[in-house]
Amino acid sequence: MTRYYQCRKDGTPLYPAQPEPGQKHDAGKPRYDLMPVHAEAEMVDVLTFGAEKYGAENWRKVEKQRYIAAAGRHRAAYRMGEMYDPETGKHHLAHAMCCDAFVIELDLQESEK
């Protein structure tokens, strides 16, 4: 239903009021909108590169320790002043984020068994 703020003398509305806000019962739910969008996009680019190079689900077949080591190498390169991975051109920390995400996912899957 549209409400109007003011009416002319003849009763016709001058302009419509702002619509009432809708309701969404999402209090206490995770805030995915807090994820930094540029970091997320960089991570998705790294994931896409990896999927094209190795296959979309290949990461599930690799030992967690190898991802821990790879994340360390990417962080070390970043700390030494190299921002971008030479092979992909993507931020080293986005590569580390992917490795960390893989380890977290594998850990959580193991704990569900």
Helices and strands as residue ranges (DSSP letters): G 32-34, H 37-54, G 58-61, H 64-79, H 92-112
